[in-house]
Amino acid sequence: MRKNIFRDKMKAGQPTFGTRTTSVWPELVEVIGHTGAFDYVEFLAEYGDYDLHDLENYARAVELFDMACIIKPDQQTQGWVAQRAIGAGFQGVNFVDCRSAAEAAECVRLVRPETPTDGGVNSAAPRRFALMGEAGSPAYVQALRDVIVMIMIEKKAAVEHLEEILAVPGIDMVQWGPSDYSMSIGRAGERNHPEVKAAAKKVFETALRMGIPPRAEIGSPDDARRFQDMGVRHFSLGTDINILHDFLKKNGEELRKVVKG
């Protein structure tokens, strides 16, 4: 079984660095791998288009490098997608739209192996990451135990029940979602409203206090400084479509200024 680099870094108390893609193009994954700058890449399945073959090819591209991959599925299909992605070679799942401790516990249950001690529902399936007799082996069970479970804290109810959610056994990391949160409190698009900022502060401080590492999504390295001062050590830098848009807008406008006419 392939080692989970993301899990190993967390166990060692090291910071982790990821980036996100809405595309499943394997060569894009390889470009990210060639930078040598990231521990993992996250496929935003909640936003992008894909099929099961895409998940396998995405994971194959990741495995060319000292890197892991995680997936962010829609809530409505999260159980099926999470288990098929893990079977394809993904080593973490970022679960969206949780509103209660019960929903968070169900996310953990979907990922973990079905053993008397783990209490999960992931069974022995000979999918890509466990072919040729590996399915159901001790190494297979350990690989499912090592899958990173990340929970998005992005709903009004989730912030209200934050401590209960963070107390759920098996949660490895949380991620603040200001866009969904602002929408859920009736302030759509107001990511910088004082009420949204207060909720963000609560999420990061409570997670750190309770020993559940929070991850910060940032647009530039400079954005990491304020989170680092709080004690945050896990970061996701940029998303493919935003990176492409920002580069083209900035340089396209400058090109028009240079080439007048």
ABEGO torsion letter per residue (X at the ends): XBBBAAAAAAAAGBBBBBBBBABABAAAAAAAAAAGABABBBBBAAABBBBAAAAAAAAAAAAABBBBBBBBBBAAAAAAAAAAAAAAGBABBBBBGBABAAAAAAAAAAABBBBAAAGBABBBBBBAAABGGABGBAAAAAAAAABBBBBBBABAAAAAAAAAAAABBGBABBBBBAAAAAAAAGBBGBAABAAAAAAAAAAAAAAAAAGBBBBBBBABAAAAAAAAAAGBABBBBEBAAAAAAAAAAAAAAAAAAABBX
